[in-house]
Amino acid sequence: MKKFFVLCLLAFSLLLAIASCNPRISNNGSGDIVVASKDFTEQDILGELLAQQIEATTKLKVNRRLHLGGSFVCHQALTAGQIDTYVEYIGTAFTSILKQKTISDPKVVYQRLKQAYAQQFNLEVMPSLGFENTFAMIIRREDAKKYNVQTLSQAAKYTPQWQAGFGYEFSQREDGFPGLAKTYNLRFAQAPRIMDLGLIYRALIQKQVDFVAGNSTDGQIERLGLVVLQDDKRYFPPYEATPIVRQETLKKHPELVKVFQQLDGLITADEMRRLNYQVEGEFRDIKEVVSEFLQSKSLN
């Protein structure tokens, strides 16, 4: 009897685990559309933006799966039909998902991505939200003035004196540090420190590191008076923020097409940076921040 009880308990635990991994049978609430996001603030904002606009302009109910995981997690959930849409960056999808070499022309990347995603995954790449969030190589303003550097090519002369700090993903991915170092001949005093992304700006300000990889729409850049070095050799591919949607979902709910058309070109990089800061720097609620932004655009 005891053995039977243990087996039942294990079976029940397994069911709970499966349910927690499958948003369509989770306890997060039922919905017609499952909107997900990757696991950082900007993505949570964009996921909430998609969700609110769908709710405001259609009769569909949205199940939010924000902060779901990285690109691979979201992509797998999308192709498995566990979610219906999330916002991806075209350069990330092109190099990390499709495993293609970097291309600097955003129009070429977009068209190739759109075609490949439709053919290989039955996914629709929608119009860009209007901004890109590219990797940003950042230094302290005092160092930029001291060494009179504005570009990565100029900075390469001084990096042997500096300590770099990167997140794990940037240190490993195809379009990350290995290729960047080769392109600009970047050499540092020691091997780059692998850090939690939430700590890189504090470490830079506290002079624990001198050169970090952030994101161009991070709200902390302007607030802390940091300098983004220009990618003068155009190493990084374009990273325009673009919703990806299952074709099956669009066929089932054609009213969604209009929603994504309304979001076409809606957000500038400066606006995205301010939205990020409102959440991270001012600790405001994401739903309120998104609602105010949509109202300012006469969309909510």
Secondary structure, DSSP 8 states (H G I E B T S, - for coil): -HHHHHHHHHHHHHHHHHHHH-GGGSSS---SEEEEEESSHHHHHHHHHHHHHHHHHSS--EEEEEEEESHHHHHHHHHTTS-SEEEEEHHHIIIIIS-------HHHHHHHHHHHHHHHH-EEE----S-B--EEEEEEHHHHHHHT--BHHHHTTTGGG--EEE-HHHHHSTTSHHHHHHHHT---SS--EE--GGGHHHHHHTTS-SEEEEETT-THHHHTTEEEEB-TT--S---BEEEEEEHHHHHH-TTHHHHHHHTTT---HHHHHHHHHHHHTS---HHHHHHHHHHHTT--
